[in-house]
Amino acid sequence: MATINSAIISIETALARAKDADVAVQLLVTGQWLHGMVSTVDEHHVVLVGDYDSLSIIRIQHIDVVK
């Protein structure tokens, strides 16, 4: 019989993994895509460093998609 592995990955977990891997992300936030590197993330907010070192502080609850 095949073994089925499942995992629940939260947006916070995905952002933390992207930060650890130093990978850029795209976030869909209330219908608008934002792109950048994750500077810091906690259970409530993420700090995204975008083009030209612009900073965005985003509430996790407002993020719909992480790419």
C-alpha positions as CSV (number, residue, x, y, z in Angstrom):
1,M,0.0,0.0,0.0
2,A,1.3,3.5,-0.9
3,T,2.1,5.9,1.9
4,I,0.4,9.2,1.7
5,N,2.3,12.2,3.2
6,S,0.4,15.4,3.8
7,A,1.5,18.7,5.2
8,I,-0.2,21.9,6.0
9,I,1.9,24.9,5.0
10,S,0.8,28.3,6.1
11,I,1.6,31.5,4.4
12,E,3.8,32.4,7.4
13,T,5.7,29.1,6.9
14,A,6.1,29.7,3.2
15,L,7.5,33.2,3.8
16,A,9.9,31.9,6.5
17,R,11.2,29.3,4.1
18,A,11.6,31.9,1.3
19,K,13.6,34.1,3.8
20,D,15.8,31.2,4.9
21,A,16.5,30.2,1.2
22,D,17.1,33.9,0.2
23,V,14.4,33.5,-2.5
24,A,12.3,36.4,-3.9
25,V,8.6,36.1,-3.5
26,Q,5.5,37.4,-5.1
27,L,2.5,38.2,-2.8
28,L,-1.1,38.8,-3.8
29,V,-2.3,41.4,-1.3
30,T,-5.9,42.6,-1.7
31,G,-5.8,42.1,-5.4
32,Q,-2.4,43.6,-6.0
33,W,0.9,41.7,-6.7
34,L,4.0,42.7,-4.7
35,H,7.5,41.4,-5.4
36,G,10.6,41.3,-3.3
37,M,12.8,39.6,-0.7
38,V,11.5,38.7,2.7
39,S,13.4,40.7,5.3
40,T,11.5,39.5,8.4
41,V,8.4,37.6,9.1
42,D,6.4,36.8,12.3
43,E,2.9,35.5,13.0
44,H,1.3,38.9,12.2
45,H,3.5,40.7,9.6
46,V,6.0,40.4,6.8
47,V,8.6,43.0,5.8
48,L,9.2,42.8,2.1
49,V,12.2,44.6,0.4
50,G,11.3,45.6,-3.1
51,D,13.0,47.3,-6.0
52,Y,15.2,50.2,-5.1
53,D,15.2,49.0,-1.4
54,S,11.6,50.0,-0.9
55,L,10.1,48.5,2.2
56,S,6.6,47.2,2.6
57,I,5.1,45.9,5.9
58,I,2.2,43.6,5.2
59,R,-0.3,41.9,7.5
60,I,-0.2,38.2,7.0
61,Q,-4.0,38.0,7.1
62,H,-4.2,40.3,4.0
63,I,-2.0,37.9,1.9
64,D,-4.0,35.7,-0.5
65,V,-1.3,34.0,-2.4
66,V,2.5,33.5,-2.1
67,K,4.5,32.5,-5.2
